[in-house]
Amino acid sequence: MEQLPLFSLLLAASWLDLSTHKIPNWLTLPFILLALIYHALLGEGLAFSLTGLVYAFLLLFPLFFFRLLAGGDVKLGLGIAAFLGWKLFLEALLYGLVIGLPLVLIFAFYKVGWTGFKQSFMRYGYILGTKQYLAPVDGELAGLKVPYGPALSLGAGLAVVLNHFNLFTLV
C-alpha cells in the first residue's frame, strides 16, 4: 500500500508521455517533494531520499545533456529515486533500459516502418563515408521522438515487485 503514490505517478506519467510526448512538471516536481517529506517523516529518513536524488541526477543528467532523454524523463527518474532510494533506483533504471530498447524499436518500427530504418542507416553510412552531415528527413528513424517514460515506469514497477516478493534483486 505504501507504493500506491509511486504506482500512481508511474501510470500517469506513462499515459501522458504516450499521449502528449511530455511528462509535465506539475506531476513530477510535487512527487519529488512528497517523497522527500514522506521519507523524512515516516520512511527511511531524508538522507535516503536525497541520496537517491543525487544518484539519479548523476546518472540521468548526462543523458539529458546529450539529448538522449528529455527533461520530463529525467524528472520522472528523480521522483522514482527519491521514493525508492538509490539501490532500488539503480535496479529500476537497469530494468527500464532493458525494457526500453525493445519498446523503442517496436514504437519506431510502428511509426516509420522498414523504410524509415533503412533511410536512417543509409544516411549514417553516407555521413561516415563522406564526413558531411546530412539532416534527417520526415519519415526517418533519426527524426523520431520516442516516449521513454513508459519504459522507466515499467522498470520501476518491475524493480518494486521483484524486490517486494524477494524474487530477484541486483543490489
Number of C-alpha atoms within 10 A of each C-alpha: 5 7 12 9 14 20 18 11 18 25 17 17 25 24 16 18 20 16 11 11 18 19 26 17 13 8 17 23 16 12 22 23 14 16 24 22 17 17 20 16 10 9 15 14 14 17 14 20 28 22 16 25 26 16 18 25 18 11 15 21 17 13 16 16 11 9 10 13 18 22 19 23 27 24 24 27 27 27 30 32 30 31 30 25 25 22 16 21 27 22 21 27 25 17 20 23 17 14 18 22 13 12 17 16 14 12 16 20 15 10 16 19 15 13 12 21 18 14 18 19 14 12 19 17 12 14 14 11 9 10 10 9 11 11 11 15 14 11 16 21 24 19 14 16 13 18 25 26 30 23 25 28 29 22 25 28 21 17 25 21 14 14 16 11 9 9 9 11 14 11 10
